[in-house]
Amino acid sequence: MPKKLFTEKEIQILSNNPYVKSISSKGVTYTDEFKRIFIAENENGKLPRQIFEENGFNIEVIGIVRVQRAASRWRTAYKKSGVLGLRDTRSDNSGDQLRRSFL
């Protein structure tokens, strides 16, 4: 099933949201702050769609499937590792690994 790609107009709309860390035609990276807000609100009984909408996201642009998958991913990470599980660690793990030779 093909993934919905964002148009230039949709990218511009989403990039204006303070909770968007980065965006491309293929996906959105949300800020760690938004992930923490999401978990707190979700634990208080709010639905994922409502949380996204209340924080300035247009569900018609993002797509409900993306919302549901992000919600599931964040809840799983939070249950496993707490707030630290919500951090975007990709920049921490980039580049070559340090290689040391032992004599």
C-alpha positions in Angstrom: 0.0 0.0 0.0 1.6 3.3 -1.0 2.5 5.8 1.6 1.0 9.3 1.3 3.6 11.8 0.2 3.3 15.4 1.3 3.0 18.1 -1.3 5.1 21.3 -1.0 2.1 23.2 0.3 1.5 20.6 3.0 5.2 20.6 4.0 4.9 24.4 4.3 1.8 24.1 6.5 3.3 21.5 8.8 6.7 23.2 9.1 4.9 26.2 10.6 3.9 24.1 13.6 6.2 24.6 16.6 6.0 20.8 17.4 7.5 19.8 14.0 11.2 19.2 14.3 11.7 18.4 10.6 9.6 17.4 7.6 10.1 15.9 4.2 7.8 14.7 1.5 7.9 11.2 3.2 7.5 11.9 6.8 7.3 14.2 9.9 9.7 14.2 12.9 7.9 15.6 16.0 9.7 17.4 18.8 10.4 15.6 22.0 8.3 18.2 23.8 5.2 17.2 21.7 5.8 13.5 22.4 5.8 14.3 26.2 2.6 16.4 25.8 1.0 13.6 23.8 1.8 10.9 26.4 0.5 13.1 29.3 -2.7 14.0 27.5 -3.2 10.4 26.3 -2.9 9.1 29.8 -5.5 11.6 30.9 -7.9 9.9 28.4 -7.7 12.1 25.3 -7.7 10.3 22.0 -4.6 10.7 19.6 -6.6 12.6 17.0 -7.8 15.1 19.6 -4.3 15.7 21.0 -2.9 16.3 17.5 -5.7 18.7 16.6 -5.5 20.6 19.9 -1.8 21.1 19.2 -2.3 22.7 15.7 -2.1 19.6 13.4 -4.5 19.2 10.6 -5.4 15.5 10.5 -6.5 15.8 6.8 -2.9 16.8 6.0 -1.1 14.4 8.2 -3.4 11.5 7.8 -5.1 9.5 10.5 -2.9 6.4 9.9 0.3 8.4 10.7 -1.4 9.7 13.9 -2.3 6.2 15.0 1.1 4.7 14.2 2.9 7.6 16.0 0.7 7.1 19.0 1.3 3.4 19.2 5.1 3.9 18.7 5.3 6.5 21.5 3.1 4.6 23.9 5.3 1.5 23.5 8.5 3.5 23.9 7.2 5.2 27.0 6.1 1.9 28.6 9.5 0.4 27.9 11.8 3.3 28.9 9.8 6.1 30.3 10.3 9.7 29.2 13.8 8.8 27.9 12.2 6.4 25.4 10.5 9.4 23.7 13.8 11.1 22.8 14.9 11.3 19.2 18.3 9.6 19.4 19.1 9.5 15.7 21.6 12.4 15.9 23.3 10.7 18.9 23.9 7.5 16.8 25.1 9.0 13.5 28.5 8.7 12.1 31.1 6.0 12.2 31.6 4.1 15.4 34.8 4.6 17.3 37.2 1.8 16.5 40.1 1.1 18.8 42.7 -1.5 18.4 44.1 -3.2 21.4 47.7 -4.2 21.4 
